[in-house]
């Protein structure tokens, strides 16, 4: 599996995302039904157009397209656009009803903006009637990963929860075992740190809030309540933030500047005991060309706190609402992402998709041990995707900016969270009503 997320906050990408959110808010909503319902049969379309974002998952789809064309006679064309401008480009094209794209790849953080703008075709009639796609082969959390306000607009193109990665030799030397709770995580970090080895690494630089959200949810906190009132200054949020900040003492020097790619690079090239990172980085972690310790690294589920919670990220892929070839588009998605080709997608280098038939397959687990952690169907596990908010880009930036000052010690935790809570109140007031 390879990295499938390149969202590490370039200024131009952030500006494009905020512009996209504002565009979506003013575009109006409304579901756009597919031309027919159910699993697509033979299509009269001679070709379809895919809009993809450069990633290993996109590359795997391109490889499978050749086989799809050989089977169906339908030619598959590709347009790839870098992450920073991709979502805005796709949305503007669809809103102009150009019919330029049939299949659209997007980051799950943009699901709300796309769906609210009426840019995606509902998929429920397709997914519920397709034995090849077999929606029941996913855990409940993954079945609904592409849902917005009760309607499915996206298939799972990658399953990327946070995992706890660790160096077995470093833990053995310190006489500790992989942690199952955040208290144990701190104990392991302290023990390895006492031996002169950095105890842990997380993202404390750009997008620091992504790691903070994991802590918040683990401590039983919430970002906002059912009425969209922010709740980031509660006792649970304060305790989670204090822990997250306190763990910085066990991180390598310069950790305050590390983004997601940097976190992985540090862990795979220097001696660090533990890393909290998305599973989408597995390819770099285990590739001898990019990792100095591929045989010494293993993974377990992210530790539990007051509750057992995990943050889930990943790509979605769906059908453009203005597509003139919706059935052919579904035919391709069903072929590429159905059960029959699930293992082939992984072998072609795509980020893993958490199908039960894949995550429980002994042969696949033997080859990719972390796969067993991706089914996300443990009893009592709370799975938290990124908030499906149209205003998410602005919400995300406000959290990242506030957390950066809190973690750097520029403002006390409670004061910083109080200020953030006030700012999020205004941002969430812009969210379109349910």
C-alpha positions in Angstrom: 0.0 0.0 0.0 1.2 3.5 -0.7 0.5 7.0 0.4 -2.9 8.2 -0.7 -3.2 11.5 1.0 -1.1 14.6 0.0 -3.1 17.2 2.1 -0.2 18.7 4.0 -1.4 22.3 3.8 0.3 24.3 1.1 -1.1 27.8 1.2 -2.4 27.6 -2.4 -4.3 24.4 -1.5 -5.8 25.9 1.5 -7.0 29.0 -0.4 -8.5 26.7 -3.1 -10.3 24.6 -0.5 -11.8 27.7 1.2 -12.9 29.0 -2.1 -14.5 25.7 -3.0 -16.4 25.6 0.3 -17.8 29.0 -0.3 -18.8 28.1 -3.8 -20.5 25.0 -2.6 -22.4 26.9 0.0 -23.9 29.2 -2.5 -24.5 26.6 -5.2 -27.7 25.1 -3.7 -28.3 21.5 -2.9 -30.6 18.8 -4.3 -30.0 15.2 -5.1 -29.5 14.2 -8.7 -30.8 10.7 -9.5 -28.8 8.3 -11.7 -30.3 7.6 -15.1 -31.3 4.1 -14.1 -31.2 2.2 -10.8 -29.5 -1.0 -9.8 -26.4 -2.7 -11.0 -25.5 -1.5 -14.5 -25.8 -4.0 -17.3 -24.4 -3.6 -20.7 -23.9 0.1 -21.5 -24.3 1.9 -24.8 -21.5 4.3 -23.9 -18.3 3.8 -26.0 -16.1 5.7 -23.6 -16.0 7.3 -20.1 -14.0 10.0 -18.6 -12.3 9.8 -15.1 -11.2 12.7 -13.1 -8.4 11.5 -10.8 -6.0 13.0 -8.2 -2.5 11.7 -8.5 -2.1 8.9 -6.0 -1.2 5.2 -5.9 -5.0 4.5 -5.9 -5.4 6.5 -9.1 -2.5 4.6 -10.7 -4.1 1.3 -9.8 -7.4 2.4 -11.4 -5.5 3.2 -14.6 -3.9 -0.2 -14.7 -7.3 -1.9 -14.2 -8.9 0.3 -16.9 -7.1 -1.7 -19.6 -8.7 -4.9 -18.4 -12.1 -3.2 -18.1 -11.8 -2.0 -21.7 -10.8 -5.5 -22.9 -13.9 -7.0 -21.1 -16.5 -4.3 -22.0 -15.2 -2.5 -25.1 -15.6 0.8 -23.2 -12.6 3.1 -23.5 -11.5 4.8 -20.3 -10.0 8.3 -20.5 -8.1 10.0 -17.6 -7.6 13.5 -16.4 -5.3 14.0 -13.5 -5.1 17.3 -11.5 -3.0 17.9 -8.5 -4.7 18.0 -5.1 -4.4 21.7 -4.5 -6.7 22.6 -7.4 -8.4 19.3 -8.2 -11.6 19.7 -6.1 -12.3 23.2 -7.3 -11.7 22.3 -10.9 -14.0 19.3 -10.7 -16.8 21.1 -8.9 -16.8 24.1 -11.3 -17.0 21.8 -14.3 -19.9 19.8 -12.9 -21.8 23.0 -11.8 -21.4 24.3 -15.4 -23.0 21.0 -16.5 -20.3 20.4 -19.0 -20.6 16.6 -18.8 -16.9 16.4 -19.0 -16.4 13.8 -16.3 -18.2 10.6 -15.5 -16.2 9.4 -12.5 -14.7 11.8 -9.9 -12.1 11.0 -7.2 -12.2 13.3 -4.1 -10.9 13.5 -0.6 -13.5 12.6 2.0 -13.1 16.0 3.6 -14.8 17.5 0.5 -17.8 15.1 0.5 -20.1 17.6 2.1 -19.1 20.5 -0.2 -19.6 18.3 -3.3 -22.9 16.7 -2.1 -24.3 20.0 -0.9 -23.6 21.6 -4.3 -25.5 18.8 -6.1 -22.3 17.7 -7.8 -22.5 14.0 -7.1 -25.1 11.3 -8.2 -26.6 9.2 -5.4 -25.2 5.7 -5.4 -27.6 3.8 -3.1 -29.6 2.1 -5.9 -26.3 0.9 -7.4 -24.6 -0.3 -4.2 -27.5 -2.0 -2.6 -28.3 -4.1 -5.7 -24.8 -5.1 -6.8 -23.7 -8.5 -5.7 -20.3 -7.8 -7.2 -19.8 -4.6 -5.1 -21.3 -6.4 -2.1 -21.8 -3.5 0.3 -22.1 -6.0 3.2 -18.4 -6.9 2.7 -17.6 -3.6 4.6 -18.0 -2.8 8.2 -20.9 -0.4 9.1 -18.5 2.5 9.3 -17.1 1.9 5.9 -20.5 1.3 4.4 -21.4 4.8 5.3 -18.1 6.5 4.7 -19.4 8.2 1.5 -22.7 9.2 3.0 -24.0 12.8 3.4 -27.3 13.4 5.1 -28.3 9.8 4.7 -27.5 9.4 1.0 -24.4 7.6 -0.5 -22.4 9.8 -2.8 -19.0 8.0 -2.7 -17.4 4.6 -2.7 -14.5 3.8 -0.5 -11.3 4.2 -2.6 -9.0 3.9 0.4 -9.3 3.0 4.1 -6.8 4.9 6.1 -7.3 4.9 9.9 -4.7 6.1 12.3 -2.5 3.2 13.5 0.2 2.9 16.1 3.4 2.0 14.4 6.4 0.9 16.5 10.0 -0.4 16.3 10.1 -3.8 17.8 13.8 -3.7 18.6 13.5 -0.4 20.5 10.6 -1.7 22.6 12.4 -4.9 23.3 15.5 -3.0 24.5 13.4 -1.0 26.9 11.5 -4.1 28.1 8.1 -2.8 27.1 5.2 -4.1 24.9 3.2 -2.3 22.3 0.6 -0.1 24.0 -3.1 -0.7 24.0 -4.0 2.5 25.9 -2.8 6.1 25.8 -1.4 5.8 29.3 0.7 2.8 28.1 1.7 4.9 25.1 3.2 7.5 27.4 4.8 4.7 29.5 6.5 3.3 26.4 7.6 6.7 25.3 9.1 7.5 28.6 10.9 4.2 28.9 12.5 4.4 25.5 13.3 8.0 25.9 15.2 7.1 29.1 17.4 4.9 26.9 18.2 7.9 24.7 15.7 7.1 22.0 12.8 9.4 21.0 9.7 7.9 22.5 7.2 8.9 19.9 6.4 11.1 16.9 3.1 12.7 15.7 2.2 15.7 13.6 2.9 18.8 15.6 3.4 21.1 12.6 0.9 22.0 9.8 -2.5 20.3 10.4 -1.6 19.5 14.0 -5.3 19.3 14.6 -5.6 16.0 12.8 -3.7 14.3 15.6 -5.4 16.4 18.2 -8.8 15.2 17.0 -7.7 11.6 17.6 -6.9 12.5 21.2 -10.1 14.5 21.6 -12.3 11.5 20.5 -10.2 9.1 22.5 -10.9 11.2 25.6 -14.7 11.0 24.9 -14.8 14.6 23.6 -16.6 16.0 20.5 -15.9 18.8 18.1 -19.5 20.0 18.3 -22.9 18.8 19.5 -26.0 17.8 17.5 -27.0 21.5 17.2 -23.6 22.4 15.7 -22.5 24.3 18.8 -18.7 23.8 19.2 -17.5 21.8 22.3 -13.8 22.0 22.1 -13.3 23.6 25.5 -14.9 20.9 27.6 -13.0 19.1 30.4 -12.5 16.1 28.0 -11.1 18.4 25.3 -8.8 20.1 27.8 -7.5 16.7 29.1 -6.9 15.5 25.6 -5.1 18.6 24.6 -2.9 18.5 27.8 -1.9 15.0 27.0 -1.2 15.8 23.3 1.0 18.7 24.4 2.7 16.8 27.1 3.8 14.0 24.7 5.9 16.6 22.8 8.6 16.1 25.4 9.2 12.6 24.0 9.3 13.6 20.4 12.4 14.2 18.4 13.9 17.7 18.1 12.1 19.9 15.6 8.8 18.0 16.0 6.9 21.3 16.1 7.6 21.7 12.4 6.7 18.2 11.2 3.9 17.7 8.7 2.5 14.2 7.9 5.1 13.3 5.3 7.9 14.5 7.7 6.5 12.4 10.5 6.8 9.2 8.4 10.3 10.2 7.1 11.6 10.7 10.6 10.2 7.4 11.8 11.5 5.4 8.9 15.0 7.0 8.9 15.9 7.6 12.5 15.5 5.8 15.8 12.0 6.6 17.2 10.0 4.1 19.2 6.4 4.9 18.1 4.5 6.8 15.5 0.8 7.6 15.2 0.2 7.8 11.5 -2.4 6.9 8.9 -2.3 3.4 7.4 -1.9 5.0 3.9 1.8 5.4 4.6 2.4 1.7 4.8 4.1 1.5 1.4 6.8 3.9 2.5 7.1 2.3 5.9 7.8 -1.1 4.5 9.6 -0.3 1.3 13.4 -0.8 1.7 13.9 2.0 -0.7 12.3 4.5 1.6 12.6 2.9 5.0 15.7 2.0 6.9 13.9 -0.4 9.2 11.2 -2.3 7.2 11.7 -5.5 9.0 11.7 -3.9 12.4 8.4 -2.1 12.1 5.0 -3.4 13.1 1.5 -1.9 13.7 -1.3 -2.2 16.1 -4.6 -0.4 16.5 -4.4 3.2 17.8 -4.5 3.1 21.6 -7.7 3.5 23.5 -8.5 6.3 26.0 -11.6 6.9 27.9 -13.3 5.3 24.9 -11.9 3.2 22.1 -12.0 5.6 19.1 -10.1 5.8 15.8 -9.9 8.6 13.3 -10.6 7.5 9.7 -9.3 9.2 6.6 -9.2 8.2 2.9 -10.3 8.8 -0.6 -13.8 8.5 -2.0 -14.8 8.1 -5.6 -18.2 8.7 -7.2 -20.2 9.6 -10.2 -20.6 13.2 -11.4 -24.2 14.4 -11.4 -23.8 15.8 -14.9 -22.3 12.6 -16.3 -24.0 11.5 -19.5 -22.8 8.0 -18.9 -23.8 7.1 -15.3 -24.5 3.4 -16.0 -21.1 3.0 -17.7 -19.4 4.9 -14.9 -20.9 2.5 -12.4 -20.0 -0.4 -14.5 -16.3 0.7 -14.2 -16.5 1.4 -10.5 -18.2 -2.0 -9.9 -15.4 -3.7 -11.9 -12.5 -1.9 -10.3 -13.7 -1.8 -6.7 -15.9 -4.9 -6.5 -14.9 -8.0 -4.6 -13.3 -9.8 -7.6 -10.5 -7.2 -8.1 -10.1 -6.1 -4.5 -6.8 -7.9 -4.0 -5.6 -6.9 -7.5 -6.1 -3.2 -6.6 -3.8 -3.7 -3.6 -1.2 -5.6 -5.7 -1.3 -2.8 -8.2 -0.1 -0.4 -5.5 -3.4 1.2 -4.3 -4.0 2.1 -0.8 -5.9 -0.8 0.9 -9.6 -0.8 1.0 -11.0 -2.4 4.2 -13.2 -5.1 2.7 -13.8 -7.9 5.2 -12.9 -10.5 2.5 -9.5 -8.8 2.2 -8.8 -7.9 5.8 -9.6 -11.5 7.0 -7.8 -13.3 4.2 -4.8 -15.3 5.7 -2.7 -15.0 2.5 -3.2 -11.3 2.3 -2.5 -10.8 6.0 0.7 -12.8 5.7 1.8 -10.4 3.0 0.4 -7.2 4.5 0.1 -7.8 8.3 -1.5 -4.4 9.0 -4.6 -5.3 6.8 -6.3 -7.0 9.7 -6.5 -3.6 11.4 -8.5 -2.0 8.6 -11.8 -3.8 9.0 -12.8 -1.4 11.8 -15.4 -3.8 13.2 -14.1 -4.3 16.7 -16.8 -4.3 19.3 -17.4 -0.9 20.9 -15.0 0.8 18.5 -16.0 4.3 17.7 -15.0 5.3 14.2 -14.7 9.0 13.5 -14.3 10.2 9.9 -13.4 13.9 9.3 -16.5 16.0 10.0 -18.7 16.2 6.9 -19.0 19.9 7.0 -19.3 22.3 4.0 -17.3 24.7 6.1 -14.7 22.1 6.9 -11.7 24.0 5.3 -12.3 27.0 7.4 -13.0 24.9 10.5 -9.8 22.9 9.9 -7.7 26.0 9.5 -9.0 27.6 12.7 -8.3 24.4 14.7 -4.8 24.0 13.2 -3.9 27.7 13.9 -5.2 27.5 17.5 -3.5 24.2 18.3 -0.2 25.4 16.9 -0.1 28.2 19.5 -1.3 26.0 22.3 1.3 23.2 21.7 4.1 25.8 21.3 3.2 27.1 24.8 2.2 30.6 23.5 -1.2 30.3 25.2 -2.5 28.2 28.1 -4.6 25.2 27.0 -7.9 26.3 28.5 -7.6 29.9 27.2 -6.6 28.7 23.8 -9.5 26.3 23.6 -12.0 28.9 24.8 -10.9 31.2 22.1 -11.1 28.4 19.5 -14.6 27.5 20.7 -15.7 31.1 20.2 -14.2 31.2 16.7 -15.8 27.9 15.7 -19.2 29.2 16.8 -19.1 31.8 14.0 -17.8 29.3 11.4 -20.4 26.6 12.2 -23.1 29.2 11.9 -22.4 29.3 8.2 -23.0 25.5 7.8 -26.1 24.9 5.6 -29.0 23.4 7.6 -29.6 19.7 7.6 
